Amino acid sequence: MIKGPHDHHKSISVDPETSVGFIPAIRLINNPDGSCTFEKGKMLTLKPINATVFWMSNETEEWEKSDHPAPRRQYVITIRGNIRFKVTDGATFIIRPGIILLAEDLKGAGHSWDMVESKEWERLYIPISENESDFFIPDADFM
């Protein structure tokens, strides 16, 4: 049975092994002052999302090694690797395979990241169409 968007998982931890009907997600967003923060949540499974293009990467470009905003609203799907993201106030979170990252911090200094317990980050980038919902459901504990 797939749960609806109003059924809330009460845990604040993001554990892909225990999510039923949802996939854990973390969204990078801008605060009103332009700084970057994040919120934990989830996305419904089996929900069609319009996408016309995506690409894969296992390389890191120079600009990605320091603070940067997202170049576009996009899903970042980790295939392999553990990545620690850091936002403006110094808070961090780790993305592992099975956790969706929504990059929506389009202005300001943005975020930075580094690999932990891995030497390579294999990922898919899927742009979110303009004026399209990201289908992210914030955890009730963060609202």
C-alpha positions in Angstrom: 0.0 0.0 0.0 1.3 3.4 -0.9 0.8 6.1 1.8 -0.5 9.5 0.9 1.3 12.8 1.2 -0.3 13.5 4.6 1.0 10.3 6.3 4.1 11.6 8.1 7.1 9.5 9.0 8.0 10.7 12.5 11.7 10.0 12.5 14.1 12.9 11.8 16.8 10.5 10.6 16.9 9.7 6.9 17.1 5.9 6.5 16.4 4.4 3.0 15.9 0.9 4.5 12.8 1.9 6.5 10.9 4.1 4.1 7.8 2.5 2.7 6.0 4.3 -0.1 8.5 7.1 0.1 12.2 7.6 -0.7 14.1 9.8 1.7 15.2 13.2 0.4 17.1 16.3 1.4 16.5 19.7 -0.2 19.1 22.5 -0.4 17.3 25.9 -0.3 18.0 29.5 0.1 17.0 31.5 3.2 15.4 34.9 2.6 18.8 36.5 3.1 20.3 34.3 0.3 22.2 32.0 2.7 21.9 28.2 2.1 20.2 25.8 4.4 18.6 22.3 4.0 15.5 20.4 5.0 14.9 16.7 5.4 11.9 15.0 3.9 10.8 12.5 1.4 9.4 11.9 -2.1 6.5 9.6 -3.0 7.4 6.4 -4.9 5.7 5.7 -8.3 5.0 9.4 -8.8 5.5 10.3 -12.5 7.9 13.3 -12.8 8.4 15.0 -16.1 12.0 14.9 -17.3 13.4 15.4 -20.8 17.1 15.1 -20.2 19.6 13.9 -17.6 23.3 13.2 -17.4 25.7 11.1 -15.4 29.0 12.1 -13.8 31.8 10.6 -11.8 34.2 13.6 -12.2 34.6 16.8 -10.1 35.2 20.1 -11.8 37.3 22.8 -10.1 34.3 25.1 -9.3 32.6 22.2 -7.5 35.4 22.0 -4.9 34.4 25.2 -3.0 31.2 26.9 -2.0 28.8 27.3 -4.9 25.1 27.7 -5.6 23.2 25.1 -7.6 23.4 25.9 -11.3 19.8 25.0 -11.8 16.9 23.3 -9.8 17.8 19.6 -10.1 17.6 16.2 -8.6 21.0 14.7 -7.8 20.7 10.9 -7.6 23.8 9.2 -6.0 24.6 5.8 -7.5 27.9 5.3 -5.5 29.6 7.3 -2.9 29.0 9.1 0.5 29.0 12.8 0.2 29.0 15.3 3.1 27.3 18.6 2.2 27.9 21.8 4.2 25.6 24.8 4.2 26.1 28.5 5.1 25.8 28.1 8.9 28.2 25.1 9.0 25.5 22.5 9.4 26.2 19.3 7.4 24.4 16.2 6.2 25.5 13.1 4.3 24.0 11.8 1.0 24.3 8.1 0.4 22.8 6.0 -2.4 19.1 5.7 -1.7 18.7 9.4 -0.6 17.6 11.9 -3.2 19.2 15.4 -3.1 17.2 18.3 -4.5 19.5 21.2 -5.3 17.5 24.4 -5.2 19.9 26.9 -3.6 20.3 29.0 -6.7 21.8 32.2 -5.2 24.3 33.3 -2.6 27.4 31.4 -1.6 25.6 28.1 -1.8 26.9 24.8 -0.4 30.1 22.8 -0.5 30.7 19.1 -0.4 33.4 16.5 0.1 33.5 12.7 -0.2 33.6 10.6 3.0 34.5 6.9 3.1 34.6 7.0 -0.7 37.0 8.1 -3.5 34.4 8.6 -6.2 31.0 10.0 -6.5 28.8 8.5 -9.2 25.6 10.5 -9.8 22.8 11.4 -12.1 21.6 15.0 -12.6 18.0 15.4 -13.5 16.9 19.1 -14.1 13.5 20.1 -12.6 11.4 21.7 -15.4 10.7 25.4 -15.0 7.5 26.1 -13.0 7.3 22.4 -12.2 6.8 21.1 -8.6 9.8 19.3 -7.1 7.4 16.9 -5.3 9.4 17.2 -2.1 7.5 16.5 1.2 9.2 18.1 4.2 9.3 16.1 7.4 6.8 17.4 9.9 9.6 17.8 12.4 11.2 20.5 10.3 8.2 22.7 9.5 
